[in-house]
Amino acid sequence: MNIIINKFGDSLAHLVRNSLFDQNRYGDSFVEGKESYREILCMAAGMVARFSSEQASAVKVCICTDDKSVMAAAIVASLAGGPDLVLPYSFSEQVLVETREHTGYTAVISENGLEIGGVEILNPADFSGDPASLSMVRGLDSEFLCLFTGGSTGKPKAWGKTVRNVFAEAMYLAKKYSFSSGDKILATVPPYHIYGFLFSVLVPLVSGAVVIERVCTFPREIINAIEQDCPTILVSVPVHYRILKGFEFSGNLLRAAFSSSGPLAPEDGAYFSEMTGVPIFEVYGSTETGGIATRCRYRGETSLRVFDNIDWKITDERLCVRSEFISPALPVDKRGYFTTGDRVEKDGRTSFKLLGRADGIVKIGGKRIDLGEIQEKITGIEGVTDCVIVPLESRNGKEADLAALVEGAVDESVVRDRIKDMVEPYALPRRIKVVHKIPRVLTGKYDRKKILDFFAQ
């Protein structure tokens, strides 16, 4: 049974209602220079009206847009009696088809001219209604949102989220980092990614912060946005902090920056903080667990400090967590703890150090990759008797590479040609070596040091 530890007491529903349905916020901006909060609520009211003739609880609508105002409106509409929402991690035809097969959504909200057989495409510009008609209908433990993450084979993995899950986390972060109506948020990660969704849709909804419309990914774009749009908060990812190294900043109004979706290299964070004078808060967690811990190297922190509303323990080196943030789809023990795939070491009463993954999952460019899945696929190639997949620091210094050490009577080119049709491009091993025998230690386990030596040059 999933035990809910309500750190907010009975006030969470009250806080959500006051944040999302407050008429006093009508004149406030949501997206800078574009939609006001009233326009968000008008759109939400139109969405509720559109599905009022149907059994909304049985309807699932896929949100295929990177427009933060449309996403915010869809969230409010769902809480006000509208349909369940599905948020894919990509808008490619393959992902949308697989997502539909999993969820059975019957409509898509998109302004991008999508065509999906048998699915109604709804333009968000057509939604309008009376915002005064809105009120919160859903209960806190109603599962209203289905989030997808991409696996190494391209097969989506679905995670249901309740009202409590997403808003307890958003409100906690807003309070912890003092988000307010005086803040302006620039995100370099799209809002359909859980990290971007949290910081550039949910946190603004509950805090009154304004979001900047554009999503920047190239160094000069990011710097121009910092200098010209004058954000106070930057929400970015490790690869973007890395590509900013070597560039100069002429001025900024930032008070804080955030990083997630993988470990931030200390030297990348140090360079950014030196140039801007602001700290980077690394947020550790996942789509399914929500945020768990944070670290700010700018303030001398080397270990991850657990959020003070998270219960945690270590069992056989594995991190176990219990919180309001975790998806109800996760298996938990009798006390409500979920065992993560991370090996950790306790460092004081409130912190831990990461020792690596226990389940063969790594992240490259923010994408979750299951090394075991790739290993299994290569082992299935004719002539291959064994295979080990290891992550390596890339030779260009920008991103980690995957390497495959293959045992058997097969040519490297054959392995390369076969595997490229089996996994997503970001999960392809960039370096492949075929050997007569993969080295092992006396206990029979792989000799990791010798395996890495094959790729040392």
PyMOL commands that set and color helices and strands:
alter all, ss='L'
color gray80, all
select helices_A, chain A and resi 11-20+23-25+37-50+56-58+68-79+93-103+124-126+131-133+163-176+194-207+219-228+238-243+266-276+297-299+371-379+412-419+425-427+448-453
alter helices_A, ss='H'
color red, helices_A
select strands_A, chain A and resi 60-63+84-87+107-109+120-122+143-150+156-162+184-187+210-211+233-236+256-259+280-286+290-295+304-306+311-315+318-322+338-346+351-357+361-364+367-370+384-392+401-408+431-435
alter strands_A, ss='S'
color yellow, strands_A
deselect
rebuild
show_as cartoon
